[in-house]
Amino acid sequence: MTHDHDLVLRPTAAQTEAALNPPPGRTGGDLVVESLAALGATTVFGLPGQHALAVFDALRRSDLRYIGLRVENNAGFAADAYGRVTGEAAPLLLSTGPGALTSLAALQEARAASAPVLAICSQVPTAGLGGGRHGHLHELPDQAASFRGVVKSVHTARTQSQIPSAIAEAWTSALTVPHGPVWVEIPQDVLLAETSIPVVSGGDTFPEELPPRPELTAVAADLLTRAERPAIVAGGGVVRADAAKKLRQLAELIQAPVVTTYGGKGAFPWTHPLSLQSWLEDRHTTDFLEDADVLLVVGSGLGELSSNYHTFAPRGRVIQIEADLGKLESNHPALGIHADARLALQALLETVGERTDPAAPDRVRQVLDRVGARIAAQDLTLEQDVLAAVRKALPPRAPSFWDMTVLAYWAWSAFDAKAPNTMHSAQGAGGLGYAFPAALGAAAADPTHPVLAVSGDGGALYSVAELATARQYGLNVTWLIVDDGGYGILREYMTDAFGTPTPTVTDLPGPDFGALAESFGVPGVRTSPETLETDLAKALAAPGPSVVVLPAVLRMFAPTHAE
């Protein structure tokens, strides 16, 4: 009697021949590259360093496409975006010590946003491991300790035979929900030494699914069916799980208004009659959600930005579907369902009863009208016109990447993403410099659409080196830089908190960004609010990279969490 788990895949004749007679001149670096290819990787990002050179040498003998960035943190942002756009694990090749540590901020963002990044880093020679101070170049007492609190999992290969399994294990971890970055370390001598290990050809991995517990979805379905005023908060977990269609089906079935978090932009159609859009930093939205007798939260931990800075206090029953166990009921008591959003929504669709509520669209319109009236009373026409110009210039399916800048903060609340998984920002960890390198990663993943990056001049200075990357690889990214001569949002924060900013802190004498772009061989144009739509559309339509500079001082709408 044969059981499925007894079956063993037998090698083909060609695989047996290749195993018995591996090509000469291979090293541990080849095992890394072969393992990635066997797992299905096609593109890798990174930046070389002395300890990791064997891996970069092995790239010459592979079919993997290498996108080399100029700063490790930017390479991490590019891999993050590649993982978000494709849903695949994005390999990130790094070197020991300073190179590795420079990637930390990017890996923190990937963890916060559940982006599957597979970071593979060299280490000091094997004899130097264990915490001793041997004086090796780039040596850290415990390099992995710097990453354990940032990534999902850490994996170490101390011999060549461990490399394929360590990488496969890390790959599985990165793609098991919740997705996230993982860390693999391999000593320099292991990478450099010649190997007689056969060419890696088997790479099947099976990321674990996370279905909901049926007794919990049964209770949730009953609560939603009997609810009088249900509402839904859709977070980034809906986007990561590719569950937007199921969310819409459920919302229509139970007639529940939906608000999307900033990480969940595009999870629900912006103009749908049940769409509360993304005005989470508005008291009118907060009040509406607090009044729900049953609130379904899907793929969100209701953190600071998703709870109007923790002023949200639900009065009804909360149902929270969340793949990250650490976020489950971390901010509000709930019927907590630890599950992948897609699987949980499917279970609810199969068990929930249909509700009729003809007044629901009217209640949505009333909230949006109140929000609109509040914004209209603040003399913010310039900001709304600039954001509208960006939306008109950007093709509907084109992805956009937003840095931590005033226009991005507007976009979180007021920008129609048009489709799931097309609008991305660094709001997960909140670091500067994300937009442009991330857009490069997205352009590498899908060259069929132009990609937009939006930065302020402060954030742009983190990423200008990557103009060389954009030019080298001909990546189809248009970079909109809103130049207000400093850290515009920090000016506002300091003014609100202390009455005035400190100019030496918030003001930045910067370069002529258009001329700087031209010096890299990248077309640069200076625009105005009146010509932005035309200039941006023209740049997006042209192949290859481009820079559009908008000199403008934009203001934020007034917050409501302090009221």
Disulfide bonds with the S-S distance in Angstrom:
none
